[in-house]
Amino acid sequence: MELKVYLKEQCALIDTALDRFMPKETELPHSVHKAMRYSIFAGGKRVRPILMLAACHAVVGDSERALPAACAMEMIHTYSLIHDDLPAMDDDDFRRGNPTNHKVFGEAIAILAGDALLTEAFKLTSDPRFSGGCDPSGLLAVIHEIATCAGSYGMVGGQVVDMESEGHHDIDLATVQYIHTHKTGALIKASVVAGALLGGAAGKQLAAITRYGEAAGLAFQIADDILDIEGTTEEIGKDAGSDEARGKATYPAVMGLAAAKVEAGAMMDEALRALEIFGAEADPLREIARYIVQRKN
């Protein structure tokens, strides 16, 4: 398969659906809806929603059925970026190559825009107009998986430990792994698990997809750590070198850049091994795992 073509097509599909599902700027309250749409449509590769659709396809499910939940996942991811960029957290000026939400709309509206995106995600996922064709028990499992991975046992928990570890030079590898598997890896895992559940997966298929998500999620964040050192601001869409400047707990900081690259490759290989029970229907997941680690090129 030609990955660039696939990603472009999936991005277009997701963007069209997001435009349909998101509140319009013309609806009250205008300011928060404008801020929500600003960050949603400020760019981004749509990795998480694409992974959800690809996982649904891998288990021979109907990807169209997973589209609302895929858009919801992008809303949750975008909310996390808006809040992550705030002065109280990472205090970033740029995201996806554009001024961060609070730089454009102010801190109060940025906070509320993030809150609204998170809430809108669960409103969308549970909306009977878009979930009518889904098995109720399967849909409940999807909502539970996403909520668990977005909260204090997942992404939020990782963000907390990430902030608390900042500037400390005695952070061990286990702590860095916790941060990465929760702050970034949790939503990636949730994306593929939700997609597989919506496709009707169970048993060995679901276990394989779950392991893929865990390995790919960790590979993604290790690759981000490496890009922060080797990439440019234009390549990564935010200030390059910001992790090192803040004393963030990262794989290169703990184990060195060369070893971090080896670990990213090992996680990619583990993700690929997890898919051995699938045929060509899982090729998008395979190519995305490779892209995650090699995306600088």
VEXSEVEX-785472 format. One record per atom (N, C-alpha, C): x, y, z; residue in three letters. Coordinates in steps of 0.02 Angstrom, whole numbers, plus 50000, padded with zeros to 5 digits. Atoms other than C-alpha are relative to their C-alpha. Example, Ala and Ser with C-alpha at 12.3 -4.5 7.8 and 13.67 -1.06 7.14 Angstrom:
500454994150000ALA
506154977550390ALA
500455006050000ALA
499584994149997SER
506844994750357SER
499615005550037SER
# end
This chain:
500424994150000MET
500005000050000MET
500445006250000MET
499654993650000GLU
500535018149973GLU
499765004050060GLU
500214997249936LEU
500495025250149LEU
499815007449994LEU
500154992950005LYS
500535043650100LYS
499315001249971LYS
500674999450031VAL
499005041449990VAL
499474998050050VAL
500475002549950TYR
498115031450125TYR
499885005350055TYR
500064995049947LEU
498475044450260LEU
499635006349976LEU
500334994150028LYS
497925058750147LYS
499254998849992LYS
500715001750009GLU
496285050050105GLU
499644999550067GLU
500315000849934GLN
495935045650287GLN
499945006850035GLN
500034993349970CYS
496355063350345CYS
499415003949971CYS
500554996550032ALA
495125070450219ALA
499334997550025ALA
500625003049975LEU
493775058350276LEU
499865002450071LEU
500094998049931ILE
494055062750459ILE
499865007550006ILE
500124992849998ASP
494135081550428ASP
499295001749979ASP
500694998850022THR
492495081050334THR
499504998250055THR
500445002249946ALA
491685071350475ALA
500055004750061ALA
499924995349945LEU
492415082950608LEU
499625006549988LEU
500364993950017ASP
491705097950517ASP
499254999150010ASP
500715001549992ARG
490005089550520ARG
499814999250074ARG
500175001549930PHE
490085084050703PHE
500145005950048PHE
499804994649955MET
490895099650779MET
499485005650001MET
500434994149999PRO
489845114450838PRO
500265005349952PRO
499814994850048LYS
489845128650711LYS
500175006550037LYS
499824993649971GLU
490625145550747GLU
499415004750006GLU
500594995750000THR
488935153450711THR
499524998450058THR
500425002049944GLU
488165144250860GLU
500275003150065GLU
499804997449935LEU
488185152051033LEU
500244994450045LEU
499594993849996PRO
489335154051124PRO
500555000049947PRO
499564999650058HIS
490335159850974HIS
500744999150018HIS
499284999849984SER
492005162351063SER
500284993150013SER
499735006649983VAL
492195144851132VAL
499964995249941VAL
500055004250060HIS
491575136450973HIS
500545001849949HIS
499464997950046LYS
492805146750871LYS
500674997350025LYS
499375002549972ALA
494215141750989ALA
500064992449992ALA
500005007350010MET
493725123250980MET
500194998349929MET
499875001550070ARG
493725123450791ARG
500705002349979ARG
499334997650016TYR
495345133450784TYR
500524994550012TYR
499505005049985SER
496325119750869SER
499884993449964SER
500165006250036ILE
495415105150788ILE
500265000449928ILE
499834999350071PHE
495755111950614PHE
500665003749988PHE
499354996650007ALA
497495119150647ALA
500534995549969ALA
499525004650029GLY
498305104250564GLY
500004993550039GLY
499965006449965GLY
498895087850636GLY
499924994349952GLY
499985005850045LYS
499135070750561LYS
499424995250010LYS
500595004349986ARG
497555062850636ARG
500204992850013ARG
499755006849990VAL
498585047850691VAL
499514995750040VAL
500445003949957ARG
497375042250828ARG
499354997949965ARG
500605002350035PRO
495765042550727PRO
500144995449941PRO
499825004550055ILE
496645034650578ILE
500154993050027ILE
499875006449969LEU
497265020850692LEU
499354996450018LEU
500645003149982MET
495485017950752MET
499664997049939MET
500315002550061LEU
494825016150575LEU
500404994049973LEU
499585005550025ALA
496305005050527ALA
499914993750041ALA
500115005849957ALA
496024993650677ALA
499324996849986ALA
500665002650018CYS
494184991950632CYS
500054996049935CYS
499905003450065HIS
494704987350454HIS
500394993550008HIS
499575006049990ALA
496004974950518ALA
499604994050023ALA
500425005649977VAL
494644964450601VAL
499394999149955VAL
500525000650053VAL
493574965950443VAL
499335002950024VAL
500604996449979GLY
492354978050523GLY
499845005649952GLY
500224994350041ASP
491414992650446ASP
500305006450027ASP
499644994149975SER
492575007550464SER
499545006050007SER
500484994449996GLU
491125019550433GLU
499675000250069GLU
500325000449934ARG
490365013550597ARG
500465003050054ARG
499524997549951ALA
491955018750689ALA
500145007549992ALA
499824993150015LEU
492015036350614LEU
499815004950056LEU
500164995449945PRO
491065045550754PRO
500484999350059PRO
499535001149945ALA
492165037650888ALA
500705002449982ALA
499354997650023ALA
493705041550784ALA
500055007650006ALA
500014992749993CYS
493205059950778CYS
500015002050074CYS
500004998749928ALA
492865059350965ALA
500714999550028ALA
499315000849976MET
494635053050993MET
500435006049981MET
499624994150019GLU
495335067750895GLU
499815006050043GLU
500224994749954MET
494295079551003MET
500364999550067MET
499675001049935ILE
495035071851161ILE
500745001749994ILE
499294998550011HIS
496795072751090HIS
500115007549996HIS
499924992850008THR
496565090951041THR
499895003750065THR
500104996949934TYR
495855095551211TYR
500634999450042TYR
499395001149959SER
497415087951291SER
500565004649978SER
499474995650025LEU
498545098351178LEU
499885007250022LEU
500174993249979ILE
497625114551218ILE
500205001050073ILE
499834999449929HIS
497815111451404HIS
500754999150013HIS
499285001249992ASP
499595104851388ASP
500415006249984ASP
499644994050022ASP
500115121151304ASP
499925005950048ASP
500154994349956LEU
499435132351443LEU
500605002050043LEU
499444997749958PRO
500635142951548PRO
500104995950064PRO
499955003949939ALA
500235132251701ALA
500314993149987ALA
499715006650016MET
500865116751609MET
500645001049959MET
499374999550039ASP
502115117251463ASP
500155007149975ASP
499914993050020ASP
501855135751419ASP
500305000549930ASP
499764999850069ASP
502075133251232ASP
499665005549959ASP
500254994750043ASP
501865146951103ASP
499724997449934ASP
500215002750065PHE
501605135750951PHE
499794992850007PHE
500245006950005ARG
500665119850913ARG
499784998849929ARG
500165001550070ARG
500525111650742ARG
500175005749954ARG
499764994550042GLY
501475126550673GLY
499615006450006GLY
500414994149990ASN
500175139050734ASN
500045002450072ASN
500024997749930PRO
500025150150888PRO
499534995750041PRO
500425004349957THR
499335139951033THR
499345003450017THR
500684997649989ASN
497515141851081ASN
499975005950048ASN
500044994649950HIS
497815152751234HIS
500345006349976HIS
499694994150029LYS
498925164351133LYS
499515003849956LYS
500494997050045VAL
497465167751016VAL
499375002250038VAL
500654998949968PHE
495945166851130PHE
500035001750074PHE
499944998849928GLY
496635169451305GLY
499944993650039GLY
499975006149960GLU
496865156951445GLU
499304997450018GLU
500655002249977ALA
495065156551505ALA
499624996349945ALA
500355003250055ILE
494305152551335ILE
500364993649979ILE
499635006150018ALA
495705140051299ALA
499834994350047ALA
500185005149951ILE
495315130651460ILE
499304997449985ILE
500705002050012LEU
493455130551421LEU
499934996449933LEU
500015003550065ALA
493765125451239ALA
500234992850008ALA
499775006849986GLY
494745110451301GLY
499474996050038GLY
500545003349962ASP
493385106151427ASP
499434998049953ASP
500565001350045ALA
492065107451291ALA
500164994549950ALA
499815005350047LEU
493025096351169LEU
499984993250034LEU
500025006449964LEU
493215082751300LEU
499284997750010LEU
500705001749989THR
491365083351341THR
499654998349935THR
500315001150065GLU
490855084351159GLU
500184993149973GLU
499795006650024ALA
491845068451124ALA
499544994550026ALA
500445005249972PHE
490765058051241PHE
499285001049979PHE
500664998750028LYS
489195066651181LYS
499934996949931LYS
500015002750068LEU
489635061551004LEU
500004992450000LEU
499935007349999THR
490135043751047THR
499354996650022THR
500625003049974SER
488495040651139SER
499385002449964SER
500584997250035ASP
487365050051017ASP
499664994549959ASP
500345005450036PRO
486045037650954PRO
499925001349925PRO
500054998550072ARG
485975046750786ARG
500594997049962ARG
499405002450033PHE
487735040550749PHE
500224993150024PHE
499795006449972SER
487885024850855SER
499464994749994SER
500575004650005GLY
486245016450808GLY
500174993249973GLY
499825006450030GLY
487105002750708GLY
500484996050041GLY
499515003449959CYS
488284998050849CYS
499664995750053CYS
500245004349945ASP
488024983850972ASP
500065003950065ASP
499984995849939PRO
487564992551138PRO
500554998050049PRO
499495002249952SER
488724981851245SER
500705001749973SER
499364998350030GLY
490154984551122GLY
500135007450004GLY
499934992849996LEU
489845003251118LEU
500165002250072LEU
499854998549930LEU
489835003751308LEU
500734998450017LEU
499305001949990ALA
491514994651309ALA
500475005149969ALA
499604994950034VAL
492195007551186VAL
500045006350042VAL
500024993949959ILE
491635022251293ILE
500404999150064ILE
499625001449938HIS
492355014051449HIS
500755000049986HIS
499295000250017GLU
494025010751363GLU
500285006949988GLU
499774993250015ILE
494175028551299ILE
500035004250064ILE
500014996149938ALA
493675036151467ALA
500564998050047ALA
499465002549956THR
494895025151563THR
500685002549976THR
499364998050027CYS
496335029351447CYS
500105007649998CYS
499954992750000ALA
495945048051450ALA
500085002950069ALA
500024997449932GLY
495825049851639GLY
500644999050040GLY
499425000249955SER
496955048451791SER
500364993349997SER
499665006450009TYR
497325030151753TYR
500344999549932TYR
499714999850067GLY
497885035151579GLY
500365006549987GLY
499664994050022MET
498345051451494MET
500115005250055MET
499944994949946VAL
498005063151641VAL
500524997750051VAL
499505002649953GLY
499005051851756GLY
500715000949974GLY
499344999150031GLY
500465052351635GLY
500215007350001GLY
499854992949999GLN
500355071351624GLN
500215002350070GLN
499834998249931VAL
500405072751814VAL
500724998050016VAL
499335002449985VAL
501975062151831VAL
500515003649957VAL
499564996250044ASP
502745071151682ASP
500175006850030ASP
499884993549970MET
502525088051766MET
500404999550065MET
499665000849936GLU
503085081751936GLU
500734997949992GLU
499325002450012SER
504665074251859SER
500445005349967SER
499634995050037GLU
505165089851764GLU
500545003250042GLU
499444996849965GLY
506865096551813GLY
500374995650048GLY
499655004749956HIS
507335081351916HIS
500494995849959HIS
499485003550037HIS
508945072851863HIS
500094992850023HIS
499935006849974ASP
508695056751959ASP
499414995549980ASP
500575003950024ILE
507195050251861ILE
500254993549968ILE
499785006550028ASP
507355031751820ASP
499584998149939ASP
500325002250061LEU
506835022351665LEU
499274997850012LEU
500685002349985ALA
505295014851749ALA
499515005950003ALA
500434994049996THR
504615032351783THR
499885002849930THR
500084997650070VAL
504935037851603VAL
499524995549962VAL
500455004750034GLN
504065022151541GLN
499285001150022GLN
500684998549975TYR
502565025951652TYR
499735006249966TYR
500224993850031ILE
502475043651585ILE
499794998849927ILE
500115000950071HIS
502585038151404HIS
499394995549986HIS
500555004650013THR
501375023551414THR
499335002850021THR
500634997049977HIS
500085034351501HIS
499855006549963HIS
500134993550030LYS
500275052051435LYS
499854999649925LYS
500095000650073THR
500415046951251THR
499734993249981THR
500185006750021GLY
500255028151239GLY
499284998050014GLY
500675002149981ALA
498575026751326ALA
499485001649946ALA
500494998350051LEU
497585036051193LEU
500124996349934LEU
499865003950060ILE
498475026951053ILE
499744992950008ILE
500285006649987LYS
498055010351133LYS
499245000149998LYS
500734999450000ALA
496255016051162ALA
499735000649929ALA
500234999150069SER
496115020950979SER
499944993349964SER
500025006450036VAL
496555003750912VAL
499534995050033VAL
500465004549965VAL
495594994351047VAL
499285001849983VAL
500684997850017ALA
494035004851015ALA
499824998249929ALA
500135001850070GLY
494195002250828GLY
499874992749992GLY
500095007350004ALA
494364983550850ALA
499344997950030ALA
500645001649968LEU
492874982850969LEU
499425001949955LEU
500534997850045LEU
491804992750847LEU
499974995649938LEU
499995004750056GLY
492334980350713GLY
499794993050019GLY
500245006549977GLY
491734965850820GLY
500544995350024GLY
499455004349979ALA
493424959350879ALA
499904997450071ALA
500005003149933ALA
493594947751030ALA
500574995150002ALA
499515005449993GLY
494794934751099GLY
500695001849975GLY
499324999250024LYS
496454932951008LYS
500095006349959LYS
499964994050041GLN
496084946850885GLN
500065006250044GLN
499994994249956LEU
495724959451023LEU
500645000450040LEU
499375000249963ALA
497244953951124ALA
500585002349956ALA
499474998150046ALA
498364955950972ALA
499995007449984ALA
500084992950014ILE
497684973150930ILE
500215004150061ILE
499824996549938THR
497894978451112THR
500765000450007THR
499275000049994ARG
499714973151114ARG
500325004549947ARG
499774995450052TYR
499994982150950TYR
499955007250025TYR
500104993249977GLY
499274997951026GLY
500485002050055GLY
499534998649945GLU
500364996851181GLU
500705001349973GLU
499334999350028ALA
501954994551081ALA
500065006149955ALA
499994994350045ALA
501525007450948ALA
499965006650038ALA
500064994049960GLY
501035020151080GLY
500665002050033GLY
499354998549969LEU
502705018651169LEU
500505002149946LEU
499554998150055ALA
503645019251003ALA
499885007249978ALA
500194993350022PHE
502705035150957PHE
500325005350045PHE
499744994949955GLN
503245044551113GLN
500765000050002GLN
499265000150004ILE
505055038551106ILE
500235003749937ILE
499834996650062ALA
505105044550926ALA
499915007650007ALA
500094992949986ASP
504405061350984ASP
500585002850040ASP
499424997849961ASP
505795062551113ASP
500615001149956ASP
499434999650046ILE
507065059550976ILE
499925006049953ILE
500134994450045LEU
506255072150859LEU
500115006750035LEU
499904993849963ASP
506305085350996ASP
500745002150000ASP
499274998750001ILE
508205083750990ILE
500245001149929ILE
499724999950067GLU
508515080750805GLU
499585003949949GLU
500444996650048GLY
507015089150722GLY
500035007550006GLY
500054992749999THR
506675107250681THR
499305002050022THR
500664997549980THR
505235118050740THR
499504998949944THR
500465000950057GLU
504495116950564GLU
499794992749994GLU
500155007250008GLU
504595097850564GLU
499524997650054GLU
500405002849945ILE
503795095050734ILE
499415004550020ILE
500594995749989GLY
502575109850736GLY
499995003650066GLY
499944996349938LYS
503165116650904LYS
500745001350012LYS
499314998149989ASP
504755123550980ASP
500454993850008ASP
499525005649995ALA
506165111050949ALA
500445001050061ALA
499564999649942GLY
507245106951100GLY
499665002050064GLY
500364997749941SER
505875111751222SER
500034995050057SER
499975005149947ASP
505935095151315ASP
500655000450039ASP
499354999649968GLU
507785096551350GLU
500075006450040GLU
499954993649965ALA
507635114851398ALA
499624999950066ALA
500395000349938ARG
506315110751528ARG
500224994450047ARG
499795005649959GLY
507215095551595GLY
499484994650005GLY
500525005250002LYS
505835083651541LYS
500314993150007LYS
499795006949993ALA
505965065351585ALA
499864996449934ALA
500075003250065THR
506265057151415THR
500474994149994THR
499565005850012TYR
507055041351347TYR
500725002249984TYR
499314997950012PRO
508575050551274PRO
500355002750062PRO
499704997149940ALA
508835059651439ALA
500234994650049ALA
499855005249952VAL
508845043451538VAL
500504994849973VAL
499595005450027MET
509665030951419MET
500455002049942MET
499584997650055GLY
510505041651286GLY
499634999549934GLY
500354999650064LEU
509985045751108LEU
500054993649960LEU
499905006150040ALA
510725030251025ALA
499574994350027ALA
500395005349970ALA
509905018351148ALA
499255001249991ALA
500714998450010ALA
508245027551131ALA
499784998149930ALA
500165002050069LYS
508295024750943LYS
499934992549994LYS
500055007350001VAL
508595006250970VAL
499344997850032VAL
500625001849965GLU
507135005451092GLU
499385001649958GLU
500564998350045ALA
505965014350970ALA
499924994749946ALA
500025005350051GLY
506435001550837GLY
499754993450028GLY
500225006249968ALA
506164987250959ALA
499245000050011ALA
500724999549989MET
504424993551001MET
499624999549934MET
500315000750066MET
504014995150816MET
499984992749980MET
499985007150016ASP
504564977150791ASP
499494996050041ASP
500495003549958GLU
503484971550937GLU
499295001249976GLU
500664998450027ALA
501984980550865ALA
499864995849937ALA
500095003850061LEU
502254971850698LEU
499904992550015LEU
500095007149981ARG
502424954750781ARG
499294998750026ARG
500675000849973ALA
500764957450868ALA
499484998949945ALA
500485000450056LEU
499924958250697LEU
500094993849957LEU
499865005850042GLU
500584941650633GLU
499394995649988GLU
500595004250009ILE
498884933350656ILE
499535002849946ILE
500434996850050PHE
498124945450529PHE
500324999649931PHE
499774999950069GLY
498264945750341GLY
500095007149975GLY
499894993550032ALA
498354960250219ALA
499545005550027ALA
500474995049973GLU
496864968650304GLU
500325004350054GLU
499664996149948ALA
498074974350441ALA
500605003949972ALA
499434996450028ASP
499334981950320ASP
500025007450018ASP
499974993049978PRO
498804999850362PRO
500305000750070PRO
499714999849933LEU
499204996350545LEU
500764998849998LEU
499285001550005ARG
500894989050496ARG
500395006149974ARG
499664994350029GLU
501355003950389GLU
500005006050047GLU
500034994449952ILE
500795016350522ILE
500524998950056ILE
499495001449948ALA
501915007650651ALA
500695002049974ALA
499354998150029ARG
503405010050534ARG
500055007649994ARG
500024992650007TYR
502895028050499TYR
500105003550066TYR
499954997049934ILE
502765031850685ILE
500745001050020ILE
499304999749980VAL
504615028150710VAL
500425003849949VAL
499584997250054GLN
505255034450541GLN
499725006549972GLN
500374994550032ARG
504115049550517ARG
500395006349988ARG
499584994150016LYS
505525062350516LYS
500125000449925LYS
499885000350072ASN
505795056650336ASN
499364999949960ASN
# end
